[in-house]
Amino acid sequence: MTDLSYLDGNAAAGLLSEVFAADITTAIGRCANCGDEAVVARARVYVDEHGLVVRCSVCGDVIAVAAERAGRLCLDLRGLAWLEFPVE
Ligand SMILES: [Zn+2]
């Protein structure tokens, strides 16, 4: 990529709205730790009053954390190398 011009984050709104509207249960993710590629529905989910932790079904590493506090949702996906799902 040679063009160094860029847009602000608002330009990503359309595509990212598809990410957050997708059916995550059919999404396929790659564990950043062990490289396993599986549908998210196969992961192990632990829920408590603060939110949830999603762990890889193969190695047990954390692949995602979601927590809600003060009316805001915080999502940490650093345990996923990538996440893929169908879009319309
Ligand atoms: Zn793993």
PDB file of the backbone (N, CA, C, O) and the ligand in Angstrom, with CONECT records:
HET     ZN  A 101       1
ATOM      1  N   MET A   1       0.855  -1.171   0.000  1.00  0.00           N
ATOM      2  CA  MET A   1       0.000   0.000   0.000  1.00  0.00           C
ATOM      3  C   MET A   1       0.895   1.227   0.000  1.00  0.00           C
ATOM      4  O   MET A   1       1.671   1.431   0.933  1.00  0.00           O
ATOM      5  N   THR A   2       0.791   2.059  -1.059  1.00  0.00           N
ATOM      6  CA  THR A   2       1.652   3.232  -1.145  1.00  0.00           C
ATOM      7  C   THR A   2       0.935   4.513  -0.765  1.00  0.00           C
ATOM      8  O   THR A   2       1.591   5.514  -0.475  1.00  0.00           O
ATOM      9  N   ASP A   3      -0.390   4.514  -0.756  1.00  0.00           N
ATOM     10  CA  ASP A   3      -1.144   5.701  -0.400  1.00  0.00           C
ATOM     11  C   ASP A   3      -1.205   5.818   1.110  1.00  0.00           C
ATOM     12  O   ASP A   3      -1.809   4.976   1.775  1.00  0.00           O
ATOM     13  N   LEU A   4      -0.585   6.855   1.658  1.00  0.00           N
ATOM     14  CA  LEU A   4      -0.539   7.006   3.104  1.00  0.00           C
ATOM     15  C   LEU A   4      -1.690   7.844   3.653  1.00  0.00           C
ATOM     16  O   LEU A   4      -1.761   8.090   4.857  1.00  0.00           O
ATOM     17  N   SER A   5      -2.602   8.289   2.762  1.00  0.00           N
ATOM     18  CA  SER A   5      -3.741   9.040   3.264  1.00  0.00           C
ATOM     19  C   SER A   5      -4.698   8.077   3.959  1.00  0.00           C
ATOM     20  O   SER A   5      -4.730   6.887   3.645  1.00  0.00           O
ATOM     21  N   TYR A   6      -5.448   8.580   4.874  1.00  0.00           N
ATOM     22  CA  TYR A   6      -6.377   7.741   5.609  1.00  0.00           C
ATOM     23  C   TYR A   6      -7.605   8.537   6.001  1.00  0.00           C
ATOM     24  O   TYR A   6      -7.628   9.766   5.934  1.00  0.00           O
ATOM     25  N   LEU A   7      -8.633   7.794   6.416  1.00  0.00           N
ATOM     26  CA  LEU A   7      -9.878   8.393   6.883  1.00  0.00           C
ATOM     27  C   LEU A   7      -9.932   8.205   8.386  1.00  0.00           C
ATOM     28  O   LEU A   7      -9.171   7.412   8.940  1.00  0.00           O
ATOM     29  N   ASP A   8     -10.821   8.924   9.052  1.00  0.00           N
ATOM     30  CA  ASP A   8     -10.962   8.682  10.490  1.00  0.00           C
ATOM     31  C   ASP A   8     -11.819   7.439  10.719  1.00  0.00           C
ATOM     32  O   ASP A   8     -12.336   6.848   9.772  1.00  0.00           O
ATOM     33  N   GLY A   9     -11.960   7.054  11.974  1.00  0.00           N
ATOM     34  CA  GLY A   9     -12.643   5.814  12.329  1.00  0.00           C
ATOM     35  C   GLY A   9     -14.089   5.745  11.874  1.00  0.00           C
ATOM     36  O   GLY A   9     -14.642   4.651  11.763  1.00  0.00           O
ATOM     37  N   ASN A  10     -14.711   6.872  11.612  1.00  0.00           N
ATOM     38  CA  ASN A  10     -16.099   6.865  11.143  1.00  0.00           C
ATOM     39  C   ASN A  10     -16.235   6.115   9.820  1.00  0.00           C
ATOM     40  O   ASN A  10     -17.299   5.573   9.521  1.00  0.00           O
ATOM     41  N   ALA A  11     -15.172   6.083   9.032  1.00  0.00           N
ATOM     42  CA  ALA A  11     -15.219   5.405   7.746  1.00  0.00           C
ATOM     43  C   ALA A  11     -15.354   3.893   7.899  1.00  0.00           C
ATOM     44  O   ALA A  11     -15.739   3.214   6.947  1.00  0.00           O
ATOM     45  N   ALA A  12     -15.049   3.364   9.055  1.00  0.00           N
ATOM     46  CA  ALA A  12     -15.143   1.927   9.299  1.00  0.00           C
ATOM     47  C   ALA A  12     -16.517   1.520   9.824  1.00  0.00           C
ATOM     48  O   ALA A  12     -16.792   0.332   9.993  1.00  0.00           O
ATOM     49  N   ALA A  13     -17.364   2.484  10.077  1.00  0.00           N
ATOM     50  CA  ALA A  13     -18.645   2.204  10.728  1.00  0.00           C
ATOM     51  C   ALA A  13     -19.500   1.215   9.940  1.00  0.00           C
ATOM     52  O   ALA A  13     -20.086   0.312  10.537  1.00  0.00           O
ATOM     53  N   GLY A  14     -19.586   1.358   8.636  1.00  0.00           N
ATOM     54  CA  GLY A  14     -20.439   0.485   7.839  1.00  0.00           C
ATOM     55  C   GLY A  14     -20.007  -0.966   7.925  1.00  0.00           C
ATOM     56  O   GLY A  14     -20.819  -1.847   8.210  1.00  0.00           O
ATOM     57  N   LEU A  15     -18.731  -1.215   7.680  1.00  0.00           N
ATOM     58  CA  LEU A  15     -18.229  -2.593   7.715  1.00  0.00           C
ATOM     59  C   LEU A  15     -18.274  -3.162   9.128  1.00  0.00           C
ATOM     60  O   LEU A  15     -18.653  -4.318   9.319  1.00  0.00           O
ATOM     61  N   LEU A  16     -17.897  -2.372  10.102  1.00  0.00           N
ATOM     62  CA  LEU A  16     -17.904  -2.878  11.483  1.00  0.00           C
ATOM     63  C   LEU A  16     -19.308  -3.124  11.998  1.00  0.00           C
ATOM     64  O   LEU A  16     -19.502  -3.954  12.887  1.00  0.00           O
ATOM     65  N   SER A  17     -20.292  -2.419  11.457  1.00  0.00           N
ATOM     66  CA  SER A  17     -21.668  -2.692  11.891  1.00  0.00           C
ATOM     67  C   SER A  17     -22.075  -4.095  11.453  1.00  0.00           C
ATOM     68  O   SER A  17     -22.906  -4.728  12.104  1.00  0.00           O
ATOM     69  N   GLU A  18     -21.499  -4.587  10.353  1.00  0.00           N
ATOM     70  CA  GLU A  18     -21.782  -5.959   9.935  1.00  0.00           C
ATOM     71  C   GLU A  18     -21.128  -6.946  10.893  1.00  0.00           C
ATOM     72  O   GLU A  18     -21.679  -8.014  11.159  1.00  0.00           O
ATOM     73  N   VAL A  19     -19.965  -6.597  11.407  1.00  0.00           N
ATOM     74  CA  VAL A  19     -19.282  -7.470  12.367  1.00  0.00           C
ATOM     75  C   VAL A  19     -20.146  -7.666  13.595  1.00  0.00           C
ATOM     76  O   VAL A  19     -20.322  -8.790  14.065  1.00  0.00           O
ATOM     77  N   PHE A  20     -20.681  -6.580  14.113  1.00  0.00           N
ATOM     78  CA  PHE A  20     -21.409  -6.682  15.364  1.00  0.00           C
ATOM     79  C   PHE A  20     -22.865  -7.093  15.184  1.00  0.00           C
ATOM     80  O   PHE A  20     -23.567  -7.317  16.170  1.00  0.00           O
ATOM     81  N   ALA A  21     -23.326  -7.195  13.945  1.00  0.00           N
ATOM     82  CA  ALA A  21     -24.681  -7.671  13.689  1.00  0.00           C
ATOM     83  C   ALA A  21     -24.687  -9.144  13.289  1.00  0.00           C
ATOM     84  O   ALA A  21     -25.751  -9.754  13.184  1.00  0.00           O
ATOM     85  N   ALA A  22     -23.514  -9.713  13.068  1.00  0.00           N
ATOM     86  CA  ALA A  22     -23.424 -11.090  12.575  1.00  0.00           C
ATOM     87  C   ALA A  22     -23.808 -12.104  13.640  1.00  0.00           C
ATOM     88  O   ALA A  22     -23.734 -11.833  14.838  1.00  0.00           O
ATOM     89  N   ASP A  23     -24.215 -13.265  13.181  1.00  0.00           N
ATOM     90  CA  ASP A  23     -24.485 -14.377  14.082  1.00  0.00           C
ATOM     91  C   ASP A  23     -23.142 -14.977  14.486  1.00  0.00           C
ATOM     92  O   ASP A  23     -22.531 -15.734  13.732  1.00  0.00           O
ATOM     93  N   ILE A  24     -22.700 -14.629  15.671  1.00  0.00           N
ATOM     94  CA  ILE A  24     -21.364 -15.027  16.113  1.00  0.00           C
ATOM     95  C   ILE A  24     -21.246 -16.540  16.334  1.00  0.00           C
ATOM     96  O   ILE A  24     -20.141 -17.082  16.332  1.00  0.00           O
ATOM     97  N   THR A  25     -22.369 -17.215  16.522  1.00  0.00           N
ATOM     98  CA  THR A  25     -22.294 -18.658  16.791  1.00  0.00           C
ATOM     99  C   THR A  25     -21.794 -19.441  15.586  1.00  0.00           C
ATOM    100  O   THR A  25     -21.245 -20.532  15.741  1.00  0.00           O
ATOM    101  N   THR A  26     -21.981 -18.895  14.387  1.00  0.00           N
ATOM    102  CA  THR A  26     -21.499 -19.599  13.197  1.00  0.00           C
ATOM    103  C   THR A  26     -20.163 -19.066  12.717  1.00  0.00           C
ATOM    104  O   THR A  26     -19.611 -19.566  11.738  1.00  0.00           O
ATOM    105  N   ALA A  27     -19.633 -18.049  13.401  1.00  0.00           N
ATOM    106  CA  ALA A  27     -18.339 -17.487  13.026  1.00  0.00           C
ATOM    107  C   ALA A  27     -17.231 -18.500  13.289  1.00  0.00           C
ATOM    108  O   ALA A  27     -17.323 -19.324  14.198  1.00  0.00           O
ATOM    109  N   ILE A  28     -16.190 -18.419  12.480  1.00  0.00           N
ATOM    110  CA  ILE A  28     -15.012 -19.265  12.671  1.00  0.00           C
ATOM    111  C   ILE A  28     -13.880 -18.370  13.138  1.00  0.00           C
ATOM    112  O   ILE A  28     -13.613 -17.326  12.543  1.00  0.00           O
ATOM    113  N   GLY A  29     -13.219 -18.783  14.204  1.00  0.00           N
ATOM    114  CA  GLY A  29     -12.111 -18.008  14.726  1.00  0.00           C
ATOM    115  C   GLY A  29     -10.867 -18.867  14.844  1.00  0.00           C
ATOM    116  O   GLY A  29     -10.946 -20.083  15.015  1.00  0.00           O
ATOM    117  N   ARG A  30      -9.700 -18.206  14.747  1.00  0.00           N
ATOM    118  CA  ARG A  30      -8.428 -18.904  14.913  1.00  0.00           C
ATOM    119  C   ARG A  30      -7.833 -18.497  16.247  1.00  0.00           C
ATOM    120  O   ARG A  30      -7.602 -17.314  16.497  1.00  0.00           O
ATOM    121  N   CYS A  31      -7.588 -19.470  17.097  1.00  0.00           N
ATOM    122  CA  CYS A  31      -6.971 -19.218  18.391  1.00  0.00           C
ATOM    123  C   CYS A  31      -5.549 -18.692  18.178  1.00  0.00           C
ATOM    124  O   CYS A  31      -4.750 -19.321  17.484  1.00  0.00           O
ATOM    125  N   ALA A  32      -5.237 -17.547  18.772  1.00  0.00           N
ATOM    126  CA  ALA A  32      -3.909 -16.948  18.611  1.00  0.00           C
ATOM    127  C   ALA A  32      -2.838 -17.777  19.311  1.00  0.00           C
ATOM    128  O   ALA A  32      -1.658 -17.656  18.985  1.00  0.00           O
ATOM    129  N   ASN A  33      -3.227 -18.608  20.257  1.00  0.00           N
ATOM    130  CA  ASN A  33      -2.250 -19.406  20.993  1.00  0.00           C
ATOM    131  C   ASN A  33      -1.905 -20.715  20.272  1.00  0.00           C
ATOM    132  O   ASN A  33      -0.735 -20.972  19.988  1.00  0.00           O
ATOM    133  N   CYS A  34      -2.910 -21.538  19.976  1.00  0.00           N
ATOM    134  CA  CYS A  34      -2.631 -22.868  19.414  1.00  0.00           C
ATOM    135  C   CYS A  34      -2.915 -22.978  17.923  1.00  0.00           C
ATOM    136  O   CYS A  34      -2.514 -23.956  17.292  1.00  0.00           O
ATOM    137  N   GLY A  35      -3.608 -21.983  17.345  1.00  0.00           N
ATOM    138  CA  GLY A  35      -3.876 -22.010  15.913  1.00  0.00           C
ATOM    139  C   GLY A  35      -5.101 -22.815  15.530  1.00  0.00           C
ATOM    140  O   GLY A  35      -5.407 -22.921  14.342  1.00  0.00           O
ATOM    141  N   ASP A  36      -5.809 -23.383  16.483  1.00  0.00           N
ATOM    142  CA  ASP A  36      -7.015 -24.126  16.148  1.00  0.00           C
ATOM    143  C   ASP A  36      -8.024 -23.193  15.493  1.00  0.00           C
ATOM    144  O   ASP A  36      -8.207 -22.056  15.927  1.00  0.00           O
ATOM    145  N   GLU A  37      -8.670 -23.681  14.456  1.00  0.00           N
ATOM    146  CA  GLU A  37      -9.709 -22.926  13.769  1.00  0.00           C
ATOM    147  C   GLU A  37     -11.022 -23.662  13.961  1.00  0.00           C
ATOM    148  O   GLU A  37     -11.168 -24.805  13.528  1.00  0.00           O
ATOM    149  N   ALA A  38     -11.971 -23.013  14.606  1.00  0.00           N
ATOM    150  CA  ALA A  38     -13.230 -23.669  14.917  1.00  0.00           C
ATOM    151  C   ALA A  38     -14.351 -22.650  14.973  1.00  0.00           C
ATOM    152  O   ALA A  38     -14.112 -21.450  15.109  1.00  0.00           O
ATOM    153  N   VAL A  39     -15.565 -23.136  14.868  1.00  0.00           N
ATOM    154  CA  VAL A  39     -16.704 -22.236  15.050  1.00  0.00           C
ATOM    155  C   VAL A  39     -16.712 -21.771  16.495  1.00  0.00           C
ATOM    156  O   VAL A  39     -16.379 -22.525  17.409  1.00  0.00           O
ATOM    157  N   VAL A  40     -17.090 -20.545  16.680  1.00  0.00           N
ATOM    158  CA  VAL A  40     -17.095 -19.956  18.018  1.00  0.00           C
ATOM    159  C   VAL A  40     -18.014 -20.744  18.948  1.00  0.00           C
ATOM    160  O   VAL A  40     -17.748 -20.846  20.146  1.00  0.00           O
ATOM    161  N   ALA A  41     -19.087 -21.299  18.404  1.00  0.00           N
ATOM    162  CA  ALA A  41     -20.031 -22.057  19.229  1.00  0.00           C
ATOM    163  C   ALA A  41     -19.371 -23.252  19.926  1.00  0.00           C
ATOM    164  O   ALA A  41     -19.909 -23.761  20.909  1.00  0.00           O
ATOM    165  N   ARG A  42     -18.232 -23.697  19.439  1.00  0.00           N
ATOM    166  CA  ARG A  42     -17.550 -24.834  20.056  1.00  0.00           C
ATOM    167  C   ARG A  42     -16.682 -24.424  21.249  1.00  0.00           C
ATOM    168  O   ARG A  42     -16.220 -25.282  22.001  1.00  0.00           O
ATOM    169  N   ALA A  43     -16.461 -23.132  21.425  1.00  0.00           N
ATOM    170  CA  ALA A  43     -15.615 -22.642  22.521  1.00  0.00           C
ATOM    171  C   ALA A  43     -16.295 -22.861  23.870  1.00  0.00           C
ATOM    172  O   ALA A  43     -17.495 -23.120  23.948  1.00  0.00           O
ATOM    173  N   ARG A  44     -15.500 -22.751  24.919  1.00  0.00           N
ATOM    174  CA  ARG A  44     -16.045 -22.866  26.282  1.00  0.00           C
ATOM    175  C   ARG A  44     -16.260 -21.456  26.831  1.00  0.00           C
ATOM    176  O   ARG A  44     -15.351 -20.627  26.797  1.00  0.00           O
ATOM    177  N   VAL A  45     -17.450 -21.191  27.331  1.00  0.00           N
ATOM    178  CA  VAL A  45     -17.806 -19.858  27.820  1.00  0.00           C
ATOM    179  C   VAL A  45     -18.067 -19.916  29.316  1.00  0.00           C
ATOM    180  O   VAL A  45     -18.800 -20.779  29.801  1.00  0.00           O
ATOM    181  N   TYR A  46     -17.452 -18.979  30.046  1.00  0.00           N
ATOM    182  CA  TYR A  46     -17.629 -18.867  31.494  1.00  0.00           C
ATOM    183  C   TYR A  46     -18.274 -17.518  31.774  1.00  0.00           C
ATOM    184  O   TYR A  46     -17.757 -16.480  31.360  1.00  0.00           O
ATOM    185  N   VAL A  47     -19.379 -17.532  32.461  1.00  0.00           N
ATOM    186  CA  VAL A  47     -20.168 -16.328  32.682  1.00  0.00           C
ATOM    187  C   VAL A  47     -20.215 -16.003  34.169  1.00  0.00           C
ATOM    188  O   VAL A  47     -20.395 -16.894  35.000  1.00  0.00           O
ATOM    189  N   ASP A  48     -20.051 -14.715  34.503  1.00  0.00           N
ATOM    190  CA  ASP A  48     -20.295 -14.267  35.873  1.00  0.00           C
ATOM    191  C   ASP A  48     -21.006 -12.923  35.825  1.00  0.00           C
ATOM    192  O   ASP A  48     -21.414 -12.474  34.754  1.00  0.00           O
ATOM    193  N   GLU A  49     -21.153 -12.285  36.963  1.00  0.00           N
ATOM    194  CA  GLU A  49     -21.934 -11.054  37.011  1.00  0.00           C
ATOM    195  C   GLU A  49     -21.287  -9.889  36.261  1.00  0.00           C
ATOM    196  O   GLU A  49     -21.962  -8.893  36.000  1.00  0.00           O
ATOM    197  N   HIS A  50     -20.018  -9.978  35.908  1.00  0.00           N
ATOM    198  CA  HIS A  50     -19.327  -8.899  35.209  1.00  0.00           C
ATOM    199  C   HIS A  50     -19.354  -9.059  33.689  1.00  0.00           C
ATOM    200  O   HIS A  50     -19.207  -8.082  32.955  1.00  0.00           O
ATOM    201  N   GLY A  51     -19.544 -10.300  33.218  1.00  0.00           N
ATOM    202  CA  GLY A  51     -19.519 -10.533  31.787  1.00  0.00           C
ATOM    203  C   GLY A  51     -19.186 -11.970  31.499  1.00  0.00           C
ATOM    204  O   GLY A  51     -19.629 -12.878  32.201  1.00  0.00           O
ATOM    205  N   LEU A  52     -18.394 -12.176  30.450  1.00  0.00           N
ATOM    206  CA  LEU A  52     -18.049 -13.553  30.098  1.00  0.00           C
ATOM    207  C   LEU A  52     -16.633 -13.659  29.558  1.00  0.00           C
ATOM    208  O   LEU A  52     -16.057 -12.702  29.041  1.00  0.00           O
ATOM    209  N   VAL A  53     -16.093 -14.878  29.703  1.00  0.00           N
ATOM    210  CA  VAL A  53     -14.780 -15.211  29.177  1.00  0.00           C
ATOM    211  C   VAL A  53     -14.968 -16.404  28.245  1.00  0.00           C
ATOM    212  O   VAL A  53     -15.602 -17.394  28.612  1.00  0.00           O
ATOM    213  N   VAL A  54     -14.409 -16.304  27.034  1.00  0.00           N
ATOM    214  CA  VAL A  54     -14.505 -17.377  26.058  1.00  0.00           C
ATOM    215  C   VAL A  54     -13.128 -18.006  25.926  1.00  0.00           C
ATOM    216  O   VAL A  54     -12.139 -17.325  25.656  1.00  0.00           O
ATOM    217  N   ARG A  55     -13.081 -19.329  26.123  1.00  0.00           N
ATOM    218  CA  ARG A  55     -11.809 -20.045  26.051  1.00  0.00           C
ATOM    219  C   ARG A  55     -11.798 -21.032  24.894  1.00  0.00           C
ATOM    220  O   ARG A  55     -12.824 -21.627  24.564  1.00  0.00           O
ATOM    221  N   CYS A  56     -10.643 -21.200  24.288  1.00  0.00           N
ATOM    222  CA  CYS A  56     -10.433 -22.150  23.198  1.00  0.00           C
ATOM    223  C   CYS A  56     -10.766 -23.557  23.689  1.00  0.00           C
ATOM    224  O   CYS A  56     -10.362 -23.953  24.783  1.00  0.00           O
ATOM    225  N   SER A  57     -11.503 -24.306  22.875  1.00  0.00           N
ATOM    226  CA  SER A  57     -11.888 -25.663  23.277  1.00  0.00           C
ATOM    227  C   SER A  57     -10.731 -26.638  23.182  1.00  0.00           C
ATOM    228  O   SER A  57     -10.835 -27.753  23.694  1.00  0.00           O
ATOM    229  N   VAL A  58      -9.631 -26.260  22.545  1.00  0.00           N
ATOM    230  CA  VAL A  58      -8.479 -27.149  22.393  1.00  0.00           C
ATOM    231  C   VAL A  58      -7.421 -26.886  23.467  1.00  0.00           C
ATOM    232  O   VAL A  58      -7.033 -27.803  24.191  1.00  0.00           O
ATOM    233  N   CYS A  59      -6.952 -25.634  23.573  1.00  0.00           N
ATOM    234  CA  CYS A  59      -5.853 -25.341  24.499  1.00  0.00           C
ATOM    235  C   CYS A  59      -6.317 -24.640  25.788  1.00  0.00           C
ATOM    236  O   CYS A  59      -5.555 -24.560  26.751  1.00  0.00           O
ATOM    237  N   GLY A  60      -7.533 -24.144  25.812  1.00  0.00           N
ATOM    238  CA  GLY A  60      -8.059 -23.495  27.009  1.00  0.00           C
ATOM    239  C   GLY A  60      -7.659 -22.049  27.168  1.00  0.00           C
ATOM    240  O   GLY A  60      -8.068 -21.409  28.136  1.00  0.00           O
ATOM    241  N   ASP A  61      -6.867 -21.505  26.246  1.00  0.00           N
ATOM    242  CA  ASP A  61      -6.462 -20.104  26.340  1.00  0.00           C
ATOM    243  C   ASP A  61      -7.665 -19.185  26.144  1.00  0.00           C
ATOM    244  O   ASP A  61      -8.631 -19.553  25.476  1.00  0.00           O
ATOM    245  N   VAL A  62      -7.603 -17.999  26.725  1.00  0.00           N
ATOM    246  CA  VAL A  62      -8.688 -17.026  26.575  1.00  0.00           C
ATOM    247  C   VAL A  62      -8.651 -16.474  25.151  1.00  0.00           C
ATOM    248  O   VAL A  62      -7.621 -15.969  24.703  1.00  0.00           O
ATOM    249  N   ILE A  63      -9.770 -16.570  24.446  1.00  0.00           N
ATOM    250  CA  ILE A  63      -9.832 -15.994  23.099  1.00  0.00           C
ATOM    251  C   ILE A  63     -10.673 -14.719  23.065  1.00  0.00           C
ATOM    252  O   ILE A  63     -10.523 -13.915  22.145  1.00  0.00           O
ATOM    253  N   ALA A  64     -11.551 -14.516  24.042  1.00  0.00           N
ATOM    254  CA  ALA A  64     -12.350 -13.298  24.070  1.00  0.00           C
ATOM    255  C   ALA A  64     -12.859 -13.053  25.484  1.00  0.00           C
ATOM    256  O   ALA A  64     -13.134 -13.983  26.243  1.00  0.00           O
ATOM    257  N   VAL A  65     -12.974 -11.768  25.810  1.00  0.00           N
ATOM    258  CA  VAL A  65     -13.557 -11.353  27.089  1.00  0.00           C
ATOM    259  C   VAL A  65     -14.545 -10.233  26.777  1.00  0.00           C
ATOM    260  O   VAL A  65     -14.238  -9.317  26.015  1.00  0.00           O
ATOM    261  N   ALA A  66     -15.718 -10.314  27.366  1.00  0.00           N
ATOM    262  CA  ALA A  66     -16.712  -9.249  27.224  1.00  0.00           C
ATOM    263  C   ALA A  66     -17.198  -8.890  28.613  1.00  0.00           C
ATOM    264  O   ALA A  66     -17.567  -9.765  29.396  1.00  0.00           O
ATOM    265  N   ALA A  67     -17.197  -7.597  28.918  1.00  0.00           N
ATOM    266  CA  ALA A  67     -17.652  -7.144  30.233  1.00  0.00           C
ATOM    267  C   ALA A  67     -18.460  -5.877  30.063  1.00  0.00           C
ATOM    268  O   ALA A  67     -18.166  -5.041  29.209  1.00  0.00           O
ATOM    269  N   GLU A  68     -19.473  -5.748  30.883  1.00  0.00           N
ATOM    270  CA  GLU A  68     -20.299  -4.548  30.850  1.00  0.00           C
ATOM    271  C   GLU A  68     -20.133  -3.811  32.159  1.00  0.00           C
ATOM    272  O   GLU A  68     -20.207  -4.396  33.240  1.00  0.00           O
ATOM    273  N   ARG A  69     -19.903  -2.496  32.040  1.00  0.00           N
ATOM    274  CA  ARG A  69     -19.759  -1.672  33.235  1.00  0.00           C
ATOM    275  C   ARG A  69     -20.223  -0.271  32.925  1.00  0.00           C
ATOM    276  O   ARG A  69     -19.859   0.311  31.903  1.00  0.00           O
ATOM    277  N   ALA A  70     -21.021   0.258  33.808  1.00  0.00           N
ATOM    278  CA  ALA A  70     -21.517   1.628  33.689  1.00  0.00           C
ATOM    279  C   ALA A  70     -22.151   1.888  32.322  1.00  0.00           C
ATOM    280  O   ALA A  70     -21.955   2.948  31.728  1.00  0.00           O
ATOM    281  N   GLY A  71     -22.908   0.916  31.836  1.00  0.00           N
ATOM    282  CA  GLY A  71     -23.626   1.109  30.591  1.00  0.00           C
ATOM    283  C   GLY A  71     -22.777   1.029  29.342  1.00  0.00           C
ATOM    284  O   GLY A  71     -23.208   1.454  28.270  1.00  0.00           O
ATOM    285  N   ARG A  72     -21.568   0.487  29.466  1.00  0.00           N
ATOM    286  CA  ARG A  72     -20.689   0.351  28.295  1.00  0.00           C
ATOM    287  C   ARG A  72     -20.199  -1.086  28.219  1.00  0.00           C
ATOM    288  O   ARG A  72     -19.949  -1.731  29.237  1.00  0.00           O
ATOM    289  N   LEU A  73     -20.068  -1.575  26.987  1.00  0.00           N
ATOM    290  CA  LEU A  73     -19.583  -2.935  26.774  1.00  0.00           C
ATOM    291  C   LEU A  73     -18.126  -2.875  26.333  1.00  0.00           C
ATOM    292  O   LEU A  73     -17.781  -2.154  25.397  1.00  0.00           O
ATOM    293  N   CYS A  74     -17.283  -3.631  27.009  1.00  0.00           N
ATOM    294  CA  CYS A  74     -15.863  -3.705  26.653  1.00  0.00           C
ATOM    295  C   CYS A  74     -15.594  -5.097  26.090  1.00  0.00           C
ATOM    296  O   CYS A  74     -15.934  -6.102  26.715  1.00  0.00           O
ATOM    297  N   LEU A  75     -14.990  -5.153  24.924  1.00  0.00           N
ATOM    298  CA  LEU A  75     -14.740  -6.415  24.245  1.00  0.00           C
ATOM    299  C   LEU A  75     -13.246  -6.556  23.963  1.00  0.00           C
ATOM    300  O   LEU A  75     -12.642  -5.689  23.331  1.00  0.00           O
ATOM    301  N   ASP A  76     -12.660  -7.643  24.431  1.00  0.00           N
ATOM    302  CA  ASP A  76     -11.236  -7.917  24.217  1.00  0.00           C
ATOM    303  C   ASP A  76     -11.123  -9.185  23.380  1.00  0.00           C
ATOM    304  O   ASP A  76     -11.494 -10.267  23.834  1.00  0.00           O
ATOM    305  N   LEU A  77     -10.613  -9.054  22.162  1.00  0.00           N
ATOM    306  CA  LEU A  77     -10.512 -10.190  21.236  1.00  0.00           C
ATOM    307  C   LEU A  77      -9.066 -10.548  20.943  1.00  0.00           C
ATOM    308  O   LEU A  77      -8.779 -11.199  19.939  1.00  0.00           O
ATOM    309  N   ARG A  78      -8.151 -10.128  21.810  1.00  0.00           N
ATOM    310  CA  ARG A  78      -6.739 -10.345  21.473  1.00  0.00           C
ATOM    311  C   ARG A  78      -6.334 -11.807  21.419  1.00  0.00           C
ATOM    312  O   ARG A  78      -5.268 -12.133  20.897  1.00  0.00           O
ATOM    313  N   GLY A  79      -7.166 -12.693  21.950  1.00  0.00           N
ATOM    314  CA  GLY A  79      -6.874 -14.127  21.879  1.00  0.00           C
ATOM    315  C   GLY A  79      -7.240 -14.756  20.551  1.00  0.00           C
ATOM    316  O   GLY A  79      -6.987 -15.940  20.330  1.00  0.00           O
ATOM    317  N   LEU A  80      -7.832 -13.975  19.670  1.00  0.00           N
ATOM    318  CA  LEU A  80      -8.184 -14.463  18.336  1.00  0.00           C
ATOM    319  C   LEU A  80      -7.215 -13.895  17.311  1.00  0.00           C
ATOM    320  O   LEU A  80      -7.010 -12.682  17.261  1.00  0.00           O
ATOM    321  N   ALA A  81      -6.617 -14.753  16.495  1.00  0.00           N
ATOM    322  CA  ALA A  81      -5.791 -14.270  15.405  1.00  0.00           C
ATOM    323  C   ALA A  81      -6.678 -13.611  14.345  1.00  0.00           C
ATOM    324  O   ALA A  81      -6.313 -12.594  13.755  1.00  0.00           O
ATOM    325  N   TRP A  82      -7.838 -14.208  14.121  1.00  0.00           N
ATOM    326  CA  TRP A  82      -8.830 -13.626  13.220  1.00  0.00           C
ATOM    327  C   TRP A  82     -10.179 -14.248  13.502  1.00  0.00           C
ATOM    328  O   TRP A  82     -10.287 -15.272  14.178  1.00  0.00           O
ATOM    329  N   LEU A  83     -11.210 -13.607  12.970  1.00  0.00           N
ATOM    330  CA  LEU A  83     -12.581 -14.047  13.115  1.00  0.00           C
ATOM    331  C   LEU A  83     -13.252 -13.885  11.755  1.00  0.00           C
ATOM    332  O   LEU A  83     -13.153 -12.828  11.131  1.00  0.00           O
ATOM    333  N   GLU A  84     -13.933 -14.931  11.299  1.00  0.00           N
ATOM    334  CA  GLU A  84     -14.524 -14.915   9.967  1.00  0.00           C
ATOM    335  C   GLU A  84     -15.975 -15.370  10.033  1.00  0.00           C
ATOM    336  O   GLU A  84     -16.305 -16.325  10.737  1.00  0.00           O
ATOM    337  N   PHE A  85     -16.837 -14.679   9.296  1.00  0.00           N
ATOM    338  CA  PHE A  85     -18.261 -15.057   9.287  1.00  0.00           C
ATOM    339  C   PHE A  85     -18.877 -14.553   8.004  1.00  0.00           C
ATOM    340  O   PHE A  85     -18.374 -13.612   7.390  1.00  0.00           O
ATOM    341  N   PRO A  86     -19.987 -15.191   7.593  1.00  0.00           N
ATOM    342  CA  PRO A  86     -20.640 -14.760   6.356  1.00  0.00           C
ATOM    343  C   PRO A  86     -21.335 -13.408   6.524  1.00  0.00           C
ATOM    344  O   PRO A  86     -21.851 -13.092   7.596  1.00  0.00           O
ATOM    345  N   VAL A  87     -21.340 -12.625   5.463  1.00  0.00           N
ATOM    346  CA  VAL A  87     -22.076 -11.359   5.435  1.00  0.00           C
ATOM    347  C   VAL A  87     -23.001 -11.379   4.238  1.00  0.00           C
ATOM    348  O   VAL A  87     -22.776 -12.116   3.279  1.00  0.00           O
ATOM    349  N   GLU A  88     -24.029 -10.575   4.298  1.00  0.00           N
ATOM    350  CA  GLU A  88     -24.983 -10.528   3.178  1.00  0.00           C
ATOM    351  C   GLU A  88     -24.690  -9.352   2.291  1.00  0.00           C
ATOM    352  O   GLU A  88     -25.383  -9.142   1.296  1.00  0.00           O
TER     353      GLU A  88
HETATM  354 ZN    ZN A 101      -6.228 -22.678  21.380  1.00  0.00          ZN2+
END
